[in-house]
């Protein structure tokens, strides 16, 4: 009996794919009623981006989702976007674009398999259980074919898993390693248990920072699920606008995204707010995965010493310990996270470039870059806050 041929299709909206069909590929683990490993590739998250017009016409992120069908069954899918800039990606290729265009090429548009504005590691080739190998191969070949047929310069798969990166490299894609800071939970019973694993100097510093932050004159509250109300989004939108204006010029997410999040995503989110005299003055938004708490956005309308560290990092660690989560991913960049228990780790991406000469140049660059990333991770780890093996803590 011959196997049904796999067909590739590109769709411009998740409205064309039922949520249960998409999530059977994106989050099959939720069949037991639990949280997804990666909330960002679920139908409800990506659809919220669409519905709120955070992606689509005029944003530079044009949905072009790619699906692999075997007969009537979608066996795999990927969040593919056509892009005319490199903003909101966090795996930086601006120098590639400049070099290619100086040489007379046209870098944009390009294709991006990613979750917009979200530097969080997760599966990018979303395959039904039992179809992982054939699904990833079909999606990869299909995306490369779409790029080549439309004379698109390149295809980029960002923040994929290490296993996907290794498989993609075997298929001929270029593997890039970058670096983030993650906090790992080996099984702490409480926050004091985490502190006990640190050197005395770092432990004292964190206690001092927490006391300083909590003296801002109000209280810190953690909200999730039905505890989150529309008024909380009104406050957080002000924080998000302030941060977005300073970091990116304009916020990536629209106000409507948070209204949509209230309807469909509130069980996936942890909102930490600093409240004083009935008003909210700062906050951080996290997303809750099955094993990981993903820190995403922070903002404030008042400046208070150490409040950023408390709201973003220490509250996240405390929540992860309390709920038995294995790690906290605190987003892109930030060597200041090192002293607060977040250690450097490799993050992965895959790249295809059509022009042979340009591809060879990037391949050489990535080899040199990987060595530099490894060295930096080794050096930074040696400066971490944890007790050194075989030393006395004073």
C-alpha positions in Angstrom: 0.0 0.0 0.0 1.6 3.3 -1.1 1.7 6.2 1.3 -0.4 9.2 0.5 1.7 12.0 -1.0 2.4 15.1 1.2 1.2 18.4 -0.2 2.4 21.8 0.9 0.0 24.8 1.2 0.5 28.4 2.3 -2.4 30.2 4.0 -2.6 33.8 4.9 -4.7 33.5 8.0 -5.3 31.1 10.8 -9.0 31.6 10.2 -8.5 28.9 7.5 -7.4 26.3 10.0 -9.5 25.2 13.0 -7.8 25.7 16.3 -8.0 22.0 17.3 -6.3 21.1 14.0 -3.5 23.6 14.4 -3.0 22.8 18.1 -2.9 19.0 17.4 0.5 19.9 15.7 1.5 22.9 17.8 0.6 21.6 21.3 -0.3 17.9 21.3 0.6 17.7 24.9 -2.4 19.7 25.9 -4.6 16.7 25.1 -4.4 15.9 28.9 -5.9 19.3 29.7 -2.5 20.9 30.9 -0.6 23.9 29.7 1.3 23.9 26.4 5.0 23.6 26.4 5.1 26.7 24.3 2.1 29.0 24.5 3.4 31.2 21.7 2.8 28.8 18.8 -0.8 27.9 19.9 -3.6 28.9 17.6 -5.0 31.3 20.2 -1.8 33.3 20.5 -1.0 33.6 16.8 -4.7 34.4 16.1 -4.6 37.1 18.7 -1.7 38.7 16.8 -3.7 38.6 13.6 -7.0 39.7 15.1 -5.4 42.7 16.8 -3.5 43.7 13.6 -0.2 43.4 15.4 0.8 41.4 12.3 -0.5 41.8 8.8 -0.7 44.7 6.4 1.5 47.6 7.3 3.5 45.8 10.0 6.2 44.1 8.0 5.0 40.7 9.3 2.7 39.2 6.7 1.3 35.8 7.7 2.1 33.1 5.2 1.6 30.0 7.4 2.8 26.8 5.8 1.1 23.5 6.3 1.9 19.9 5.2 -1.1 17.8 4.3 -1.2 14.0 3.9 -4.6 13.4 2.3 -7.1 15.3 4.4 -4.9 15.4 7.5 -2.6 18.3 8.3 0.5 16.5 9.7 2.7 19.6 10.3 2.6 23.4 10.2 4.9 26.4 10.8 4.3 30.0 11.6 5.8 31.5 8.5 5.9 35.3 7.7 7.0 37.3 4.8 9.0 40.3 6.1 10.3 43.6 4.6 12.5 44.5 7.6 14.4 42.8 10.4 12.6 44.3 13.4 11.1 42.3 16.2 13.2 39.2 15.6 16.1 39.3 18.2 18.4 37.2 16.1 20.1 40.0 14.3 20.8 39.9 10.6 21.0 43.6 9.8 24.6 43.4 8.8 23.8 40.6 6.4 21.1 42.8 4.8 23.4 45.7 4.5 26.2 43.6 3.0 23.9 41.9 0.5 22.3 45.2 -0.7 25.7 46.9 -0.9 26.7 44.2 -3.3 23.7 44.9 -5.4 21.3 42.3 -4.1 17.8 42.6 -2.7 17.6 41.2 0.8 14.0 42.1 1.5 11.4 40.6 1.4 12.6 37.5 3.3 10.8 34.6 4.9 10.8 34.1 8.6 9.6 31.0 10.6 9.2 32.6 14.0 6.8 33.9 16.6 6.7 37.7 16.1 8.3 39.9 18.7 9.0 36.8 20.9 12.6 35.7 21.7 11.5 32.5 23.3 12.7 29.0 22.4 10.2 26.5 21.2 9.4 24.1 18.3 9.0 25.9 15.0 8.2 22.9 12.9 4.9 21.9 14.5 4.3 18.2 13.8 1.7 15.8 14.9 3.1 13.0 17.0 4.4 10.3 14.8 5.0 12.6 11.9 8.0 14.6 13.3 10.7 13.5 10.7 8.5 13.6 7.6 6.7 16.7 8.8 9.8 18.8 9.4 11.4 17.6 6.1 8.2 18.5 4.2 8.0 22.0 5.8 11.6 22.8 5.3 11.6 21.7 1.6 8.4 23.5 1.1 9.5 26.8 2.6 12.8 26.7 0.7 10.9 26.0 -2.5 8.5 28.9 -1.9 11.6 31.2 -1.3 13.4 30.0 -4.4 10.4 30.1 -6.7 9.6 33.7 -5.7 13.2 34.8 -5.9 13.2 35.6 -2.1 16.7 36.1 -0.8 16.5 34.0 2.4 14.6 31.9 4.9 15.2 32.2 8.7 13.9 29.9 11.4 14.6 31.6 14.7 14.5 30.4 18.4 14.0 26.8 17.3 14.9 23.9 19.6 18.4 22.4 19.6 17.0 19.2 18.2 15.4 21.1 15.3 18.7 23.0 14.7 20.6 19.7 14.5 18.0 18.1 12.1 18.0 21.3 10.0 21.7 21.3 9.7 21.6 17.7 8.4 19.2 19.0 5.7 21.7 21.6 4.6 20.4 24.7 6.5 23.0 26.9 8.3 22.9 26.6 12.1 23.5 29.7 14.1 24.0 29.8 17.8 23.3 32.9 19.9 23.0 33.5 23.7 20.4 34.3 26.3 20.1 34.2 30.1 17.9 31.6 31.6 17.2 30.6 35.3 17.1 26.9 36.0 15.2 25.2 38.8 16.9 22.0 40.1 14.0 21.5 42.6 14.2 24.4 45.1 11.6 24.2 47.9 11.3 28.0 48.1 13.1 31.3 47.3 15.3 30.9 50.3 16.4 27.5 48.9 17.5 29.3 45.8 19.3 32.0 47.8 21.2 29.2 49.7 22.7 28.0 46.5 24.4 31.4 45.9 27.6 32.8 47.2 27.1 34.8 50.4 27.9 38.1 48.7 25.4 37.5 45.9 22.8 36.3 48.4 23.2 39.4 50.5 23.0 41.6 47.4 19.7 40.0 46.2 18.2 40.4 49.7 19.2 44.0 49.7 17.7 44.6 46.3 14.4 42.9 47.2 14.1 45.0 50.4 14.9 48.2 48.4 12.3 47.4 45.8 9.6 46.4 48.2 10.0 49.8 50.0 8.6 51.6 47.0 5.5 52.4 49.2 3.0 49.9 47.9 2.4 46.2 47.3 3.2 43.7 44.6 0.4 41.5 43.2 0.5 38.5 40.9 -2.6 37.9 38.7 -3.4 35.1 36.3 -6.5 33.6 34.7 -9.8 35.2 35.8 -7.9 37.4 38.3 -6.9 39.5 35.4 -9.5 42.2 34.6 -9.7 44.8 31.8 -8.6 47.5 34.2 -5.3 45.8 34.6 -4.7 45.9 30.9 -5.4 49.6 30.9 -2.6 50.1 33.4 -0.2 47.7 31.6 -0.8 49.3 28.2 0.6 52.6 29.7 3.7 50.7 30.9 4.1 48.9 27.6 3.8 52.0 25.5 6.6 53.7 27.6 9.0 50.8 27.1 8.1 50.4 23.4 8.7 54.0 22.7 12.1 53.9 24.3 13.2 50.6 22.9 11.7 50.3 19.4 10.2 53.8 18.6 6.7 52.4 18.5 5.2 49.4 20.4 5.0 46.1 18.4 1.7 45.0 19.9 -1.5 47.0 19.4 -3.8 47.9 22.2 -6.3 45.5 20.8 -3.9 42.6 21.4 -4.4 43.0 25.1 -8.2 43.0 24.8 -7.9 39.8 22.8 -5.5 38.4 25.4 -8.2 39.1 28.0 -10.6 36.9 26.1 -8.5 34.0 25.0 -5.0 34.1 26.7 -5.5 35.0 30.3 -4.9 31.5 31.5 -1.6 31.5 29.7 -0.4 34.7 31.4 1.0 35.9 34.7 0.7 39.7 35.3 2.9 41.1 38.1 1.8 44.7 39.1 3.2 47.2 41.6 0.3 49.1 43.1 0.5 52.1 45.4 -2.4 54.1 46.8 -4.9 52.4 44.4 -2.8 53.2 41.3 -0.5 50.8 39.3 3.0 52.2 38.8 4.8 49.3 37.2 4.3 45.8 35.8 5.6 42.8 34.0 3.9 40.4 31.7 4.9 36.7 31.7 3.5 33.7 29.7 3.1 30.3 31.4 4.3 27.2 29.7 4.1 23.6 31.0 7.7 23.7 32.2 8.8 27.3 31.7 7.8 30.8 32.7 8.5 33.2 29.8 9.2 36.8 30.8 8.1 39.1 28.0 7.3 42.8 28.8 8.1 45.3 31.5 7.2 48.9 32.0 6.8 51.6 34.6 5.4 55.2 34.9 7.5 55.9 38.0 11.2 55.2 38.7 11.9 53.2 41.9 15.3 51.7 42.8 15.5 47.9 42.1 11.8 47.6 41.3 12.6 46.3 37.8 14.7 43.5 39.3 12.0 42.5 41.7 9.0 42.7 39.3 10.7 41.0 36.4 13.3 38.6 37.8 12.7 37.7 41.5 8.9 37.5 41.2 9.3 35.2 38.2 11.7 33.0 40.1 9.4 32.8 43.1 6.4 31.9 40.9 8.4 29.2 39.1 9.5 27.6 42.3 6.1 27.7 43.8 4.5 26.1 40.8 7.3 23.6 40.0 8.4 25.1 36.8 11.8 24.1 35.5 13.1 27.4 34.2 12.5 31.1 33.6 13.4 32.6 30.2 13.7 36.3 30.8 13.9 37.4 27.1 16.7 38.8 25.0 20.1 40.2 26.1 20.9 41.6 29.6 24.2 40.6 31.3 22.8 42.2 34.4 20.7 39.1 34.8 23.8 37.0 35.6 24.1 38.4 39.1 20.5 37.5 39.7 20.8 33.8 39.0 20.2 33.7 35.2 23.0 31.9 33.5 24.0 32.1 29.8 22.7 29.4 27.5 22.8 28.8 23.7 19.8 29.6 21.6 19.4 28.3 18.1 18.3 29.4 14.6 18.5 28.0 11.1 19.1 29.9 7.8 18.9 29.3 4.1 20.3 31.8 1.6 19.7 31.5 -2.1 22.8 33.2 -3.5 25.8 30.7 -3.3 28.5 33.3 -2.8 26.5 35.1 -0.1 25.7 31.7 1.5 29.4 30.8 1.7 30.3 34.1 3.3 27.5 33.7 6.0 28.6 30.1 6.6 32.1 31.2 7.4 30.8 34.0 9.6 28.6 31.6 11.6 31.5 29.2 12.3 33.6 32.1 13.7 30.6 33.5 15.6 29.8 30.1 17.2 33.3 29.9 18.6 32.9 33.4 20.1 29.5 32.5 21.6 31.0 29.4 23.2 33.8 31.3 24.7 31.5 34.1 26.0 29.2 31.5 27.6 32.1 29.8 29.3 33.5 33.1 30.7 30.1 34.5 31.8 29.2 31.2 33.5 32.5 31.4 35.5 31.3 34.8 36.9 27.9 33.4 37.9 26.5 34.0 41.4 26.4 30.3 42.5 28.7 28.7 45.1 31.8 27.3 43.6 32.2 23.5 44.1 34.6 22.7 46.8 34.7 26.2 48.3 33.5 27.4 51.7 30.6 29.9 51.9 31.1 32.7 54.3 
